[in-house]
Amino acid sequence: MEIQPMKTSLRVFIFFTVMALSVPCSLQARELSIDQVKQNVINLYKSAMEAQPAVSAKNFKKIIDGDSEFVLLDVRSEAEFNAAHLPGALNVERGRIEWVVPDIIKKTDRAIYVYCQDGRRSGFAAERLIQMGYTNTIHISDGFEGWVTAGYYVYNIHGEFILSTGGYYKREPMVGNISK
């Protein structure tokens, strides 16, 4: 009785199975320390900031006072926005940008200024808008805090007012333990 040679497809299957089983364990996902995760976030933020134009709150005030056309996006939470926001701002929370902005901003070359409380969320939001194809996106680097510190008016449903520096910063009490 004569043994027939293996078919090519069976040989390929065996070859890839042996290769897959012999991959070293070092290529498998490993758990990162919280310090490594924090450093990754810092690196992501630095990378995002290097790749986009930015303006300070004081320089943005000059833009508002001019006659330029632009959209101002506040990417803070709805509660933060309702408490106080810059004049003329639209509130689109950071986590909803990809789904909401294309429905409200139809011109991809429109000047879009993005701010949050201190510039961190808005930095990531501006990066995402640029990735989405909005070619004229500018990040307000010091955000709402920079605006308030400069002494400019803010708005809410009650009207126009000036906040004292730091007056916007109130922490809610923690419920439960999230540090574990």
N, C-alpha and C positions, 0 to 999 in steps of 0.2 A: 504494500500500500504506500502510495506516494503522498507526501505532505505538500499542500499547495502554499505558495507564498501569500503572506498577509496582503490584504487590499490596502491601497494607499491611504484611504480615509481612516482605517483602523490604526495604521501606524502613526498618522498625524495625531489622532486622539490620544494614543498612549504617550507619545512624546510630550504633548502639552499637559497631560495629567501629571506625568513625572516632574515636569518643570514647575508646575503650580505647587506641588507638594513639597518641593525642595526650596521654596522661597524662604530666605532667612526670617526669623521672627522679628528682627530689627525693623523690617519694613511695615510691620503691623502698627496700627495706631497706638500711641502711648498716652497715658494720662499726663497732662501738663499741670504744673503747680500754679496756684493762683497768681504768684508773682510773674510767671511766664505769660499768663493770660493778660495781666495788666500791662506788661511790656508790649505784647502784641497790639493791644488797643492803642497805646501811645504811638507805636510805629505806624499803625493804620491812620491815625489822626495826622501825624507829621506828613505822611505821604499825601493825604487828601489836601492839606493846607498848601503844600508846595505846588500843587497842580491847578490852583484856581486863583482868580483875582479876588482881592479883598479891599474893603474900605472901612475906616473907623466910623463910629457913630457920629462924631463931630463932622467928618467929611460928608457923611450921608445927609446930615441936616442941610448942608449947602445944596445938595442935589434936590432935596424936597423943596427948598426955597426957590429953586430955579424953575424952568418950564419944561423939563425933560419928561417924557412919557416912560413910565416903568410900572412894574407890579412889585408890591412889597409883600413877601410871605413871612408870616410868623409861624415857625414850626414847633412852638411850645404846645403844651397840652391845652385843651379847651378851657380848663379852669384857670390856668395862668393867663391866657388871652383875655378871658372875661374879667379878671381882676384888673388888668391894665395892659394896654398895647400901644404901639407907635401909631401915629395918625395915618389912616388909610390902609392899614394892614389887613390882609386876608389870613385867616387861620386855617392852615393845613398841617395837622400834626405830622411829625417826622415819619411815623410808620404808615402814613396814608398817601404820601407824595406820589408814588408810582401810579396809584389808581385815581387820584383826584385831579392832579395838575393837568393832565392832558385834556380833561373835560372843561377846565376853566381858562387855561392859557393856550390859545390856538396857534399863535405865532411863535415859532421856535427861536426867532431872533429878537424877541422882545426883551428889554432889559428887565431882569428879575433880581431883586435884592432880597436876601434871605437872612433872617435873624432868629435867635433864640434867647435864652437868658444870658448866657456868657460867651457864646460863640462856638461851643463844642458841637452841639446837635446840628446847628446850622451849617457848620463846616462839612459834616457828612451829608447833610441834605443838599447843599450846593454841589458837592461832588456827584451825587446821584442824578441831579437835574442835568448836569453836564453830560454824564453817561447816557442819559435818556435822549439827548439831542438838543437841549436848550443851550444855544451857543453864546448867550450873553448873560450868564449867571454870575452874580457878585455876592460874596459873603460879607456880612457886616461883622467884623472880627470881634468886637467887644460887646455886641448884642444889646439887649435891653438894659443890662447893668451900665454899659458905657453911655447909653442915652440918658438914663436917669442921673448918673454921676455928673453929666454935663449940664444938668438942670433944665432939660427940655420937657415940654408938656407931654403927658400920656393921656390916653382916653379909655373909657369904658362906657357902660350903658348909662352912667350917671353924668357923663360929660368929660370936660377937660380939666386936668389938674396936674400938679407937680408933686412927685414923691420925694421924700427926703432920702438921701443916699443910704442904702441898706434897709429902708422901710419896706421894700418889696420882698424881703427875704425872711420868710417865716416858715419854720419847719413844723410839720404835723407830727404828733407823737407816734412812735413806732408801735405797731401791734404785732405781737408774735416775735419770733426770733428767726431772722433770715440769714444770719451769719454762718450757719452750718451748711 
